[in-house]
Amino acid sequence: MRADRLVAVLLLMQARGRVTAAEVADELEISLATARRDLEALSTAGIPVYPQPGRNGGWQLVGGARTDLSGLTATEAQALFLLVGPAASIAPDAKAALRKLVRALPDTFREHAQAAAEAVVIDPARWGEHVKERPELVRRLQDTVVRRQQVRLVYAGRGRGTSERVVEPLGLVDKDDIWYLIAGTPNGRRTFRVDRIEHAAPTGDLFERPDEFELSSAWAEIVERMEERRSGLTATVLMDERHVRVMQDRLGRNCELDGTAGDRVRIRVTAPTPLMIAQHLAGWGGSIEVVDPPSVQAELARLGRELTSRYGSMDHLGE
């Protein structure tokens, strides 16, 4: 978890005053490139960590070596604890790191920082369910990501049978209870669903993580590409303004406002096929009007005929 690592970097700087990226990499057992990114991330986030150029340079907290983290302002300390606090509610290691950091803060900041850490709790369990344990395969893959070890995968692709390949694991993402592995391959960066990985074993060979790689940015690009693929067809729909928010809540980014048409609002609904758009819209009945394309209109008409055929004979039951 990156939040844990950033806390560890801060504690290391608190203890030593000035550090080099090489020292951080050696102490935390991460790559030199990752150490540099973490130091730059702290600086970018507004924490008073600055590089010192020159032969004896490095990175240090403003004010030099200290016995506490008084280089942080009260606002910066609270921001840091708001970041780490939610993770600590479900990760024992993060909770331990949080306690250490609290002790490292000056007394004047400690109370507010502790309050910030406890302001948010993440409860990943749905109502009526237990918290899901992280799959063991995810734990093993996470270890290879941290250690920069190549992995031999046996992967069952959708409709393509099983294949075996050696990849360079760059990061893991949990989206809606489905885990994905982002990895480098001889054919470029690829994304693998972890539940389709039948076997994974480290090869023992190490690899260098690309300097430009940042997991959150890479995932954002993947999501954007997937949404474009999922949104291959667009329908123009008219509906009353009071219903628009409900439609947007249901369809998310697949529903966009597109101006007005008289006393109604025009929206654009996207999905891969005409049938999928029609299925999204059928429940609205006559309260909406599909302007185009004809393929979606035809699918709605077909769904209407199916429903009439099945339930039309039951009209007398409501009399």
C-alpha positions in Angstrom: 0.0 0.0 0.0 1.6 3.3 -1.1 0.2 5.3 1.9 2.1 2.9 4.3 5.3 3.5 2.3 4.9 7.3 2.3 4.5 7.2 6.1 7.6 5.0 6.3 9.6 7.5 4.2 8.5 10.4 6.5 9.6 8.4 9.6 12.9 7.6 8.0 13.5 11.3 7.3 12.4 12.2 10.8 15.0 9.9 12.2 17.9 10.9 9.8 17.1 14.4 8.9 18.4 14.1 5.4 18.3 11.0 3.1 19.1 10.1 -0.5 16.8 8.2 -2.8 19.3 5.3 -2.7 19.1 5.2 1.1 15.3 5.1 1.0 15.3 2.4 -1.6 17.7 0.3 0.5 15.9 0.8 3.8 12.4 0.1 2.4 13.5 -2.6 -0.1 12.1 -0.8 -3.1 13.5 0.2 -6.4 15.5 3.5 -6.8 12.8 4.8 -9.2 10.0 4.1 -6.7 12.0 5.8 -3.9 12.4 8.9 -6.1 8.7 8.9 -7.0 7.7 8.6 -3.3 9.9 11.5 -2.3 8.6 13.6 -5.1 5.0 12.6 -4.2 5.5 13.9 -0.6 6.8 17.2 -1.9 4.0 17.5 -4.5 1.4 16.9 -1.8 2.6 20.0 0.1 4.6 18.2 2.8 7.8 20.3 3.4 10.2 17.8 1.8 12.8 19.3 -0.5 15.7 18.1 -2.6 19.2 19.4 -1.7 21.4 19.6 -4.8 25.1 19.0 -4.8 27.6 16.2 -4.0 26.4 15.8 -0.4 22.7 16.5 -1.2 19.6 14.5 -0.8 16.1 15.1 0.5 15.3 16.6 3.9 12.5 18.1 5.9 12.5 21.9 6.2 14.5 22.9 9.2 17.0 20.2 9.1 17.3 17.0 11.2 14.7 17.1 14.0 13.4 14.8 16.7 9.9 15.2 15.5 8.0 16.0 12.4 7.6 19.7 13.3 8.3 20.6 9.7 4.7 19.7 9.1 2.0 22.4 9.6 -1.2 21.4 11.4 -3.1 21.4 8.1 -0.5 19.2 6.4 -0.5 16.8 9.3 -4.3 16.5 9.1 -4.2 16.0 5.4 -1.7 13.2 5.8 -3.8 11.4 8.4 -7.0 11.8 6.4 -5.1 9.9 3.7 -3.8 7.1 5.8 -6.6 6.8 8.4 -9.2 5.0 6.3 -6.7 2.4 5.2 -5.8 1.8 8.9 -9.4 0.8 9.6 -8.9 -2.4 7.5 -5.1 -2.9 7.4 -3.2 -3.8 10.6 0.1 -2.8 9.1 -1.3 0.7 8.3 -2.7 1.0 11.8 0.8 0.2 13.3 2.4 2.8 11.0 -0.2 5.3 12.0 0.5 4.9 15.7 4.2 5.4 15.1 3.6 8.6 13.1 1.3 9.9 15.9 4.2 9.5 18.4 6.5 11.3 16.0 4.3 14.4 15.7 4.7 17.4 18.0 2.2 17.5 20.9 0.4 20.6 19.4 -0.5 18.6 16.3 -1.2 15.2 17.8 -4.8 15.7 18.9 -6.0 17.0 15.6 -4.0 14.5 13.6 -5.5 11.7 15.6 -9.0 13.1 15.1 -8.4 13.3 11.3 -7.2 9.7 11.3 -10.4 8.6 13.0 -12.7 10.7 10.9 -13.4 8.1 8.3 -13.9 4.3 8.5 -14.0 2.0 5.5 -16.4 -0.9 5.9 -15.9 -3.1 2.8 -18.7 -5.6 3.8 -22.1 -5.3 2.2 -25.2 -5.5 4.4 -25.8 -9.0 5.6 -22.3 -10.2 4.5 -18.9 -10.7 6.0 -15.8 -8.9 5.0 -14.3 -10.7 2.0 -10.8 -11.9 2.5 -8.3 -10.9 -0.1 -7.7 -13.9 -2.4 -4.5 -15.7 -1.7 -3.4 -15.3 -5.4 -3.7 -11.6 -5.0 -1.5 -11.7 -1.9 1.2 -13.7 -3.9 1.0 -11.4 -6.9 1.2 -8.3 -4.7 4.5 -9.7 -3.3 5.9 -10.1 -6.8 4.9 -6.5 -7.6 6.7 -5.2 -4.5 9.8 -7.4 -5.1 9.9 -6.6 -8.9 9.9 -10.3 -9.8 8.8 -11.7 -13.1 5.9 -14.1 -13.0 4.9 -17.1 -15.2 1.2 -17.1 -15.7 -1.2 -19.7 -16.9 -4.1 -17.6 -18.1 -7.6 -18.5 -19.4 -8.5 -15.7 -21.9 -12.1 -15.2 -22.8 -12.8 -17.5 -25.7 -9.2 -18.0 -26.5 -8.3 -21.1 -24.4 -5.4 -21.2 -22.0 -2.1 -19.6 -22.6 1.2 -19.4 -20.7 3.3 -16.3 -20.6 6.0 -14.5 -18.5 5.0 -11.0 -17.4 6.4 -8.2 -15.3 3.8 -7.4 -12.6 3.4 -3.6 -12.2 0.3 -3.3 -10.0 -3.0 -4.7 -8.8 -6.4 -3.0 -8.9 -9.6 -4.0 -7.1 -12.7 -2.8 -9.0 -16.1 -3.8 -7.8 -14.8 -7.0 -6.1 -12.9 -8.0 -9.3 -9.1 -7.9 -9.1 -7.0 -7.0 -12.1 -3.2 -7.3 -12.7 -1.5 -4.7 -14.8 1.7 -6.2 -16.2 4.4 -5.6 -18.8 4.7 -8.2 -21.6 6.8 -8.6 -24.7 3.8 -7.1 -26.6 3.4 -4.1 -24.3 1.4 -3.5 -21.2 -1.6 -5.7 -20.6 -4.4 -6.2 -18.1 -5.3 -9.6 -16.7 -8.3 -10.6 -14.6 -6.9 -12.3 -11.6 -9.9 -14.8 -11.4 -8.8 -16.1 -14.8 -5.2 -16.8 -13.8 -5.1 -20.5 -13.2 -1.5 -20.6 -12.0 1.2 -18.0 -11.1 4.8 -18.7 -10.1 7.7 -16.2 -9.7 10.5 -17.0 -12.2 13.2 -15.7 -9.9 14.2 -13.1 -12.4 14.0 -9.4 -11.5 12.9 -6.5 -13.7 13.1 -2.7 -13.6 9.8 -0.9 -13.1 9.4 1.8 -15.9 10.2 5.2 -14.5 7.1 6.7 -16.0 4.7 4.1 -14.7 2.1 5.3 -12.1 -0.6 2.8 -11.2 -3.5 5.2 -10.7 -2.8 6.9 -14.1 -2.4 3.6 -15.9 -5.7 2.4 -14.5 -7.5 5.6 -15.4 -6.3 5.1 -19.0 -7.6 1.5 -19.0 -11.0 2.5 -17.6 -11.3 5.2 -20.3 -10.5 2.8 -23.1 -13.0 0.2 -21.7 -15.7 2.9 -21.4 -15.1 3.9 -25.0 -15.4 0.3 -26.0 -18.6 -0.2 -24.0 -20.1 2.9 -25.4 -20.0 1.9 -29.1 -23.5 3.2 -29.8 -25.3 6.4 -28.7 -29.0 7.1 -28.5 -30.6 10.5 -28.2 -33.5 10.5 -25.7 -36.0 13.2 -24.6 -37.4 13.1 -21.0 -38.7 15.4 -18.3 -36.1 17.2 -16.4 -37.3 15.9 -13.0 -36.3 12.4 -14.1 -32.8 13.1 -15.4 -31.0 12.7 -12.1 -32.5 9.3 -11.6 -31.4 8.3 -15.1 -27.9 9.6 -14.5 -27.7 7.7 -11.2 -28.5 4.5 -12.9 -26.3 4.8 -16.0 -23.4 6.9 -14.6 -21.0 8.1 -17.3 -23.2 6.4 -20.0 -25.7 9.2 -19.6 -24.9 12.7 -20.6 -26.9 15.9 -20.9 -27.2 17.3 -24.4 -29.3 20.5 -24.1 -33.0 21.0 -24.2 -35.8 20.4 -26.7 -38.8 22.5 -25.8 -40.0 21.7 -22.3 -37.9 18.5 -22.2 -34.3 17.6 -21.7 -32.2 15.9 -24.3 -29.8 13.2 -23.1 -27.4 10.9 -24.8 -27.3 7.3 -23.6 -24.5 5.0 -24.7 -24.0 1.2 -24.7 -22.3 -1.4 -26.9 -25.5 -2.5 -28.7 -29.0 -1.3 -29.5 -30.5 -4.0 -27.4 -28.6 -3.0 -24.3 -29.7 0.6 -24.7 -33.3 -0.5 -25.2 -33.1 -2.6 -22.0 -31.9 0.4 -20.1 -34.8 2.5 -21.4 -37.7 0.0 -21.6 -38.7 0.5 -18.0 -39.4 4.2 -18.5 -42.3 3.3 -20.9 -44.0 6.3 -22.5 -42.3 8.9 -20.2 -39.3 9.0 -22.6 -38.9 9.4 -26.4 -36.0 7.9 -28.3 -35.2 10.3 -31.2 -32.6 8.1 -32.8 -31.1 5.8 -33.9 -33.8 3.6 -35.6 -32.1 0.4 -34.3 -32.8 1.3 -30.7 -36.4 2.3 -31.6 -36.8 -1.1 -33.3 -35.5 -3.0 -30.2 -37.9 -1.1 -27.9 -40.8 -2.0 -30.2 -39.7 -5.6 -30.2 -39.5 -5.7 -26.4 -42.9 -4.1 -26.2 -44.4 -6.8 -28.5 -42.8 -9.5 -26.4 -44.3 -8.0 -23.2 -47.7 -7.6 -24.8 -47.7 -11.1 -26.1 -46.8 -12.5 -22.7 -48.9 -10.4 -20.4 -51.6 -8.8 -22.7 -54.1 -11.6 -21.9 -53.9 -10.7 -18.2 -55.4 -7.2 -18.7 -58.8 -8.4 -17.3 -57.2 -9.3 -14.0 -56.9 -5.6 -13.1 -60.6 -4.8 -13.8 
